[in-house]
Amino acid sequence: EEAPVEDREKITGFCLQDAQLSQMVHLANLCESQFGAGRDIEWGFENNILYLLQCRSITTWKAA
């Protein structure tokens, strides 16, 4: 079911808070230092807690 979004903040605002973004950067750096560069990282927030769902090698990336 589709419904129009009337809250302007939900349309133009950021989906993450600065603190959440900082947590994600930290997580990405930890994954890269542990497993190496070129990681496909899946994550999620629940109750403002960041969870790592998956971290694996990127399999479809090709250098330009």
MDTraj code that builds the backbone (N, CA, C; nanometers):
import mdtraj as md
import numpy as np

residues = "GLU GLU ALA PRO VAL GLU ASP ARG GLU LYS ILE THR GLY PHE CYS LEU GLN ASP ALA GLN LEU SER GLN MET VAL HIS LEU ALA ASN LEU CYS GLU SER GLN PHE GLY ALA GLY ARG ASP ILE GLU TRP GLY PHE GLU ASN ASN ILE LEU TYR LEU LEU GLN CYS ARG SER ILE THR THR TRP LYS ALA ALA".split()
xyz = np.array([
    [0.0849, -0.1171, 0.0000],
    [0.0000, 0.0000, 0.0000],
    [0.0896, 0.1234, 0.0000],
    [0.0609, 0.2139, -0.0884],
    [0.1351, 0.3392, -0.0944],
    [0.0534, 0.4494, -0.0288],
    [0.1245, 0.5386, 0.0399],
    [0.0601, 0.6527, 0.1042],
    [0.1503, 0.7740, 0.0870],
    [0.0931, 0.8894, 0.0629],
    [0.1752, 1.0100, 0.0480],
    [0.2439, 1.0460, 0.1792],
    [0.3651, 1.0986, 0.1667],
    [0.4404, 1.1447, 0.2832],
    [0.4264, 1.2958, 0.2890],
    [0.3708, 1.3438, 0.3962],
    [0.3461, 1.4871, 0.4073],
    [0.4443, 1.5574, 0.5002],
    [0.5161, 1.4824, 0.5813],
    [0.6146, 1.5408, 0.6725],
    [0.7398, 1.5772, 0.5925],
    [0.7653, 1.7071, 0.5757],
    [0.8765, 1.7560, 0.4939],
    [1.0106, 1.7015, 0.5426],
    [1.0279, 1.6863, 0.6732],
    [1.1528, 1.6352, 0.7294],
    [1.1789, 1.4913, 0.6832],
    [1.0755, 1.4123, 0.6697],
    [1.0919, 1.2752, 0.6234],
    [1.1285, 1.2697, 0.4750],
    [1.0964, 1.3734, 0.4018],
    [1.1261, 1.3776, 0.2594],
    [1.2665, 1.4313, 0.2346],
    [1.3041, 1.5380, 0.3030],
    [1.4302, 1.6055, 0.2740],
    [1.5368, 1.5843, 0.3805],
    [1.5009, 1.5320, 0.4968],
    [1.5961, 1.5176, 0.6064],
    [1.6829, 1.3937, 0.5918],
    [1.7825, 1.3865, 0.6762],
    [1.8715, 1.2709, 0.6792],
    [1.8044, 1.1565, 0.7538],
    [1.8367, 1.0350, 0.7157],
    [1.7757, 0.9185, 0.7805],
    [1.8553, 0.8727, 0.9023],
    [1.9777, 0.9216, 0.9186],
    [2.0609, 0.8865, 1.0330],
    [2.1010, 1.0110, 1.1100],
    [2.1156, 0.9951, 1.2395],
    [2.1670, 1.1027, 1.3233],
    [2.3197, 1.1003, 1.3147],
    [2.3836, 1.2111, 1.3515],
    [2.5298, 1.2193, 1.3452],
    [2.5958, 1.1097, 1.4284],
    [2.5424, 1.0810, 1.5461],
    [2.6000, 0.9774, 1.6326],
    [2.5898, 0.8397, 1.5672],
    [2.4793, 0.8127, 1.4988],
    [2.4634, 0.6846, 1.4304],
    [2.5629, 0.6728, 1.3146],
    [2.5811, 0.7809, 1.2426],
    [2.6768, 0.7808, 1.1325],
    [2.8179, 0.7562, 1.1844],
    [2.8527, 0.8169, 1.2959],
    [2.9842, 0.7942, 1.3569],
    [3.0011, 0.6481, 1.3969],
    [2.8964, 0.5870, 1.4500],
    [2.9029, 0.4457, 1.4863],
    [2.9259, 0.3588, 1.3629],
    [2.8597, 0.3941, 1.2537],
    [2.8753, 0.3174, 1.1300],
    [3.0168, 0.3289, 1.0748],
    [3.0741, 0.4483, 1.0786],
    [3.2118, 0.4680, 1.0319],
    [3.3073, 0.3839, 1.1158],
    [3.2872, 0.3845, 1.2466],
    [3.3706, 0.3047, 1.3364],
    [3.3571, 0.1556, 1.3038],
    [3.2361, 0.1086, 1.2833],
    [3.2121, -0.0312, 1.2487],
    [3.2796, -0.0678, 1.1166],
    [3.2671, 0.0169, 1.0169],
    [3.3293, -0.0088, 0.8870],
    [3.4811, -0.0167, 0.8999],
    [3.5395, 0.0731, 0.9784],
    [3.6841, 0.0704, 0.9995],
    [3.7273, -0.0572, 1.0714],
    [3.6492, -0.1010, 1.1702],
    [3.6805, -0.2255, 1.2403],
    [3.6743, -0.3452, 1.1452],
    [3.5703, -0.3502, 1.0630],
    [3.5566, -0.4602, 0.9664],
    [3.6730, -0.4612, 0.8687],
    [3.7107, -0.3438, 0.8198],
    [3.8203, -0.3356, 0.7242],
    [3.9528, -0.3750, 0.7881],
    [3.9761, -0.3340, 0.9121],
    [4.1021, -0.3696, 0.9774],
    [4.1074, -0.5187, 1.0104],
    [3.9941, -0.5787, 1.0393],
    [3.9889, -0.7204, 1.0742],
    [3.9906, -0.8108, 0.9503],
    [3.9169, -0.7735, 0.8474],
    [3.8957, -0.8619, 0.7333],
    [3.9587, -0.8125, 0.6032],
    [4.0105, -0.6903, 0.6010],
    [4.0708, -0.6349, 0.4805],
    [3.9764, -0.5399, 0.4083],
    [4.0332, -0.4715, 0.3103],
    [3.9571, -0.3709, 0.2347],
    [3.8576, -0.4376, 0.1401],
    [3.7628, -0.3586, 0.0935],
    [3.6655, -0.4066, -0.0034],
    [3.5598, -0.4955, 0.0599],
    [3.4926, -0.4446, 0.1616],
    [3.3925, -0.5221, 0.2339],
    [3.2520, -0.4790, 0.1960],
    [3.1632, -0.5743, 0.1878],
    [3.0198, -0.5499, 0.1723],
    [2.9611, -0.5662, 0.3118],
    [2.9202, -0.4565, 0.3718],
    [2.8749, -0.4574, 0.5109],
    [2.7256, -0.4301, 0.5156],
    [2.6535, -0.5171, 0.5829],
    [2.5115, -0.4949, 0.6079],
    [2.4942, -0.4690, 0.7567],
    [2.4150, -0.3699, 0.7892],
    [2.4001, -0.3261, 0.9269],
    [2.2563, -0.2855, 0.9505],
    [2.2229, -0.2684, 1.0759],
    [2.0899, -0.2209, 1.1110],
    [2.0903, -0.1622, 1.2508],
    [2.0017, -0.0699, 1.2735],
    [1.9818, -0.0118, 1.4058],
    [1.8502, -0.0624, 1.4622],
    [1.8524, -0.1004, 1.5889],
    [1.7307, -0.1300, 1.6618],
    [1.7452, -0.0716, 1.8006],
    [1.6469, 0.0080, 1.8401],
    [1.6525, 0.0779, 1.9693],
    [1.7833, 0.1543, 1.9845],
    [1.8267, 0.2173, 1.8749],
    [1.9472, 0.2995, 1.8694],
    [2.0755, 0.2210, 1.8962],
    [2.0725, 0.0889, 1.8785],
    [2.1908, 0.0046, 1.8902],
    [2.2261, -0.0446, 1.7504],
    [2.3523, -0.0272, 1.7133],
    [2.3997, -0.0689, 1.5814],
    [2.4368, -0.2167, 1.5849],
    [2.3841, -0.2917, 1.4888],
    [2.4151, -0.4331, 1.4770],
    [2.4809, -0.4606, 1.3428],
    [2.5871, -0.5397, 1.3436],
    [2.6487, -0.5875, 1.2215],
    [2.5736, -0.7130, 1.1791],
    [2.5126, -0.7093, 1.0624],
    [2.4344, -0.8226, 1.0139],
    [2.5177, -0.9142, 0.9254],
    [2.6068, -0.8545, 0.8473],
    [2.6892, -0.9347, 0.7570],
    [2.8097, -0.8535, 0.7132],
    [2.9226, -0.9208, 0.6982],
    [3.0440, -0.8573, 0.6466],
    [3.1119, -0.9597, 0.5571],
    [3.1182, -0.9287, 0.4277],
    [3.1781, -1.0240, 0.3342],
    [3.2536, -0.9485, 0.2254],
    [3.3318, -1.0200, 0.1504],
    [3.4042, -0.9591, 0.0394],
    [3.3070, -0.9092, -0.0657],
    [3.3423, -0.7997, -0.1295],
    [3.2634, -0.7506, -0.2425],
    [3.2919, -0.8421, -0.3603],
    [3.1870, -0.8964, -0.4196],
    [3.2062, -0.9938, -0.5274],
    [3.1752, -0.9379, -0.6648],
    [3.1129, -0.8213, -0.6741],
    [3.0743, -0.7688, -0.8055],
    [3.1493, -0.6421, -0.8426],
    [3.2376, -0.5930, -0.7567],
    [3.3080, -0.4684, -0.7824],
    [3.4207, -0.4906, -0.8820],
    [3.4334, -0.3997, -0.9780],
    [3.5428, -0.4059, -1.0754],
    [3.6110, -0.2713, -1.0802],
    [3.7429, -0.2713, -1.0794],
    [3.8196, -0.1468, -1.0869],
    [3.7956, -0.0791, -1.2211],
    [3.7903, 0.0539, -1.2181],
    [3.7674, 0.1295, -1.3426],
    [3.8929, 0.1384, -1.4248],
])
top = md.Topology()
chain = top.add_chain()
for i, resn in enumerate(residues, 1):
    res = top.add_residue(resn, chain, resSeq=i)
    for name in ("N", "CA", "C"):
        top.add_atom(name, md.element.get_by_symbol(name[0]), res)
traj = md.Trajectory(xyz[None], top)
